[in-house]
Amino acid sequence: MIFGFGRKQHRELTPRQLDSMIQQGRALVVDVREADEFAAGHIPGAINVPLSVFRASQLPDPGDKTLILNCAAGRRSAMALDKCAAARAEIDTHLAGGFGAWRAAGLPVAI
């Protein structure tokens, strides 16, 4: 909890932690960047739900996987997590540093 605000803090994964979860089939990545950014490169297997049209109620059911949000640097995915919290969705995790951190870690990129 954040002091006195009654709001859950966002969980953050490093690029390597997320890559490990993906390799183990334990993560569904939702990229909240706009379609043109997503088309220019994204985490393999990610689906695109741009923040401009983001609704927690319309996110795919991840089944037994953990739904992880990401964006370019972490700001928009944090905003999407706030929307999830407001909708009382159980989604609370995003990629620290976003896609920029993923690329900097030398991890695979899909086009």
Buried (B, 14 or more C-beta within 10 A) or exposed (E): EEEEEEEEEBEBBBBEBBBEBBEEEBBBBBBBBBEEBBEEEBBEEBBBBBBEEBEBEEBEEBEEBBBBBBBBBBEBBBBBBEBBBEEEBEBBBBBBBBBBBBBEEEBEEEE
